[in-house]
Amino acid sequence: MKRADAFALVRKHGGTPREGLTKQTGVLIVGLLGWPLLDDGKPSNSLTQAHAHGVPIASERQFLEWVGRGVPEEQAKTYTREQLASLSKLPPEIIDRLAMFGLIEARDGLYGFRDLAAARQVAALLAAGTSLSAITRSLNDIRKWLPDAGLANLRLFPESADRILVEQLKGRTDKTGQFVLDVGTAPDNADAVFDQAQAAEADDDTATAERLYRRVMKIDPGDAAAAFNLGNLLRAQGRGSEAEAAYRAAVNADSAFAAAWYNLADILDDRGRTPDAVDCLKRALAADPGYVDAIFNMGLFLQRLDRPAEAAPWWRRYLDLDGSSPWAARAKRALKYCEMQLAGS
């Protein structure tokens, strides 16, 4: 999120945003892609002052939750414990320990792509000879100068069995935040290229982001997240055919990627292929039965296809999950319309 957009949200919710920090500051928000580091890798003045003044420090994810917004990556919880273990090549007991340490986080027993990225980092570090205790100890030290630091928002590299380095945009730092090495991105490092693509997208450099997402897909065809992000990028530019192809690449890489099936359904409906969109929503809901937006669209698409008997149960299911929002009011009207059609038939 850009700072101007964040400031607008703060004002909308009655707060007073400012760039500087004082003793009266209520909370310091740290952006997901903008860790507050100086050129020498040490914490910024704002972060240091926040600690000194006792000002609470929160992550962008927490801020978005406070203002009623979800983070897309956190919405796509699609992997079971066993699937996460298989994809990351970690034993299930290690997955359990990562969850216990708070390095990954399940929702209703399912994990998302950030959790998979975190688990893969652990697997790489363990394979390089770094112990799990060294990883957790280092993260504990890192959290002293980076709030909410975790494997999902850091790139970690082994230096020795008991020492890891942190990748920042300008190089690698040790666990205290001090830069120790100036490196470029390895051409075959899919995770690093993916991080660059996200950073470019955050800076509205869509051409670079597109190029980098496509590069990740070539390096690692099984990376569903890169294809999904590319689809979102292309869709925002009105490039429907290319977006459809990207979403199909995402679900081919991960057939249980509910958010990709949902977005693919949206694209197909926009292109007048509503029956195909319904089939995609079925796949999304098979992967995530509680996917509220998919349930709403299922009722909507079936109603458009003049199938009220099939649409009505989906509207009822939606209202069981969301009975008070503006969308619920629309669902109630749609359900009433379906019931009237059925009563008159």
N, C-alpha and C positions, 0 to 999 in steps of 0.2 A: 504494500500500500504506500502511495506517495504521501509525503508529509502534509501537503495541502488537503488531501482527502481525509486524512486522519484528523486534522484540525477541524474540518467541517463537521465530522461526526461528533467530536467533543462538544462543539458549540451546539449542535442539534440536541444533545442530551444534557444541556445546561452547564457544561464545564467551560473553563477558560484556558485555552491552550497557549503555550509560549515555548520559545526555543531555548531560552536560558533557564537555569535552575536556581531557585532561592530556597530559604528555609521554609517558606510558605507553600512550596510546591507539594501537591497532594500525592502525585505518583510520577515516576519516570518510566516511560514506555520505550522499550528497546525493539527496534524493527527487526524483522526476521532476516533480512538480507544486509543489514547495516550494523554489524557489531561495533560498539563504541570504542574503537582502538585508535591510538595515536600512531604516527609513522614508526615509532620505535617498538610498537607492539604492546605498549602499556595501556591501561584503562584511560579513557578520556577524562577530562576535568569534570564533566557532568556526572559520570559514573562514580568518580572518586568523591565528589561533593555529596552525591546522594547517600553514599555509605557514611560519610562524616556527619551529615545532618539527620540521618535516620529516615530518609525519604524512601518509601517502598519502591521497589523496582519490579516491573512486570514485563512480560513478553508481548509481542504483537498478537499472538494467539489468545492470550488472556484478555487483552484489550478488545479484540473482536467478539469474544464471548460476552463481555460486559455490555456491549452495545447491540447485542442481539444478532450478530453475524457469525456464520460458521466459516471455518477455513476449509476449502475444497479438499485438500489432501486428507484432512481428518474425517471427512464424510465418507470416504471410500474405504470402509473396513470390510475386507472381503476374504481374508485368509484365516483359516483355522490354525491352531497351534501346529498341527502336523504338516499342513501345507507350508507354513512359514519355515518350519525346520527343514523340509525337503528343498525348498527354493534357495534357502541360505546355506544349506549343507552344514547346519549345526544340529547337534543332538537335541531332542525335545527337552531334556533336562536343563540344557543351557538356555533355551528359550524361556523356560520357567524362571531361571535365575535372573535373566535380563528383565523380565516383567517384575520380579520381586524388587530389583534395584531401581525400578522406574525408568530404565533405559528404553523400554518399549511399553506401549500401553494398549490393552485390549478394550474393545467396546462390545459388550454382550458376547464375549468369548472370541471375537474376531479382530484381526490385525489389519493394518493398512500398508500403503506403499512406503510411508516414512519408516514404519516398523521394519519392513523388509530391507530398506536401505541401511538401517541401523544394524540389523542382524548380519547383513553381508559385511559390514565394516568389522564387526566382531570376528567373523569367520576369517577375514583377511589378516587381522591383527594376530589372532591365535595361530594361524598358519605360519606367520612370520616369527613366531616364538614369543610373542608378548602374552603374558598371563592375564587371565580375566581379572584377577585382583589388581594388577597394574593398571588395567583399563579403567576400572571403577575408581581407583585411588586418584588417577590422573584427572578424571572427569570431576571428581570432588574438588580438586585444586582449581580446575578451570572455572568451576561455578563461583569461585571467590571473586572472579573479575568479569565473568559473563553470566548473567542471570538466566536460569532455565536452560543452561548449556546441556546438550544431550547428543547422542549419536545421530539423531535425525537432522540436526542443524549444524553439525561440525564435520569436517573431513579430517580424519586422524590417520597418521602414518607411523609405523614403528621405527624407532632409532636404535633401540636395544630391547632386551627382554623386560626391562623395568622402566622404559622411557618411551613416550610417544610424542609426536609433533602434531601441531594443529595447522591445517591449511587455511590461510587467509588470502584475500584477493591479491595482496602484494608479496606473498611468500608464506613460509611456514614458521610457526612460533612454538616455543615450548609451553609447558602447562601453566607457566606464570604469565604468558602473553608476550614474552620477549622474542623478537624475530631472531632466528638462528640460520636461516637459509633462504636464498632467493632462487626460486625455481620457476620453470615454465610448466605448462600442462602437458603431460605425456599424450602423444597423439592417439594412443589406443586405450586411454583411460575413460571409459564410458561415463562413470560417475562424475568425474571432474568436468567433462564436456557438458553433461546434463546440468550441473551447477552453473556453468557459464551461460547456458541457454536460458535458465531461469532468471539470472541476473540481467541478461540482455532484455528479456521480456519485461522485467520490472522497470527497466529504463526506457520502455517504449521503443526499443530498437528491434522492431519486429522482423526485419530482414535478417539480422544476425541471429536472432532467436530461432527463426525457421531453419536457417542453414545449420545451426548447431543441433537442433532436435533431429533433423534428418541425418546428421552425422552420427548421432547416438544410435539411431535405428539401424544404420549400416554396421556400426561396431558391434552392437548387441541386438540382433533382431528380436530377442525375447524380452526386451525392455518395453513393457506395455505403457509405462508412465510417459516416456518420451513421445510415443505415438498419440497418446491421449492429449498431452499438452499441445502437440502440433495441431491436432484436430480443433482444439479450442481456439488456437491462434488463427487458423485458416477460416474458421467459421465466423469469427469476429470481423474478418476482412470481406465477408460475403462470398467466399470461395467454397461453395457448397459441395461440389463434386470432389474436390481435393480433401475437404474436411471429412467427407464420408469415407474416403479411402483410408485416411489416417485412423479414424475410429475403428474401421474394420481391421486394420493392422493391430490396434490395441486389443481387441477382443480375440483375435487370432493368437496373440501372444499370451493372453490370459482370459480364458473363456468365462471366468467368474468375476470379471471386472464390471460390477454393476453400473458404475457411473458412466463407463464407456458405452455400454448397451443403452443406457438412458439417453445420452447425448446423440447416439446414432439414431435412436428412435425419433428424436426431435428433428434431426436433419431430414430423415425420410418423410416425416409428416409435412415438413415445410416444402418438400419437393413433390407433394401430392401422392405419396406412396404409403398411405395410412395403414393398409393391411400389413405391410411389411414392418411398419413402425410398431404395431401391436405385437408382432412376433418378437421384436427386439425387447419390448417392455416385459414380455414373459420371461425372457432370459435374465433381464435385470432383476426381476422379482424372485426368480429362482435362486439367484445369488444372494439377494438381500430382501427377504420377505417383508421387512419393515420399512422399505424405501418409500417414504410418504409421497414424494414428488412423482415417483413412478406410478404409484397407486392412483393419484389424481389424474395423471395423463392417460392411464389405462381407461378410466371411466370416461374421460373426455373423448378419446379416440374412438371408443366403441359407440359412444353416442353419435359422433359424427358419421359413423358407418351405419347408423339407423339400426343398432342392435341393443335396444333398451333393456331387454331381459338379461343381457350379459353386462351391460354398463351399470345397472342398479346395484348389484352386490359390491362392485368396486367403490361406488360412491358411499355406500354404507360403511365399508371397511375404512375408507378415508376418514369419515366423520367419527368413527370410533377412535381414531388416532389424533384427529385435530377437529375439535368441535366448536372453536371460538374465534379463529382467525378470519380475516376477510376472504381467504380462499375457502373457508368452511361455509361461508354464506353462499358462495357460488355453487359449492357442492350440494348444499341443501336444495337450491333452486333446480339444479340439474336432476337430482334424485326425484324431486316432486314431479318434474316433467316426464321422467321415465315411468314413474308410477301411473301418471295420467294416461300415457300412451298404452301401457299394459292393461289398464282398466278398460280402455276403450276398444281393445282389440278382441 
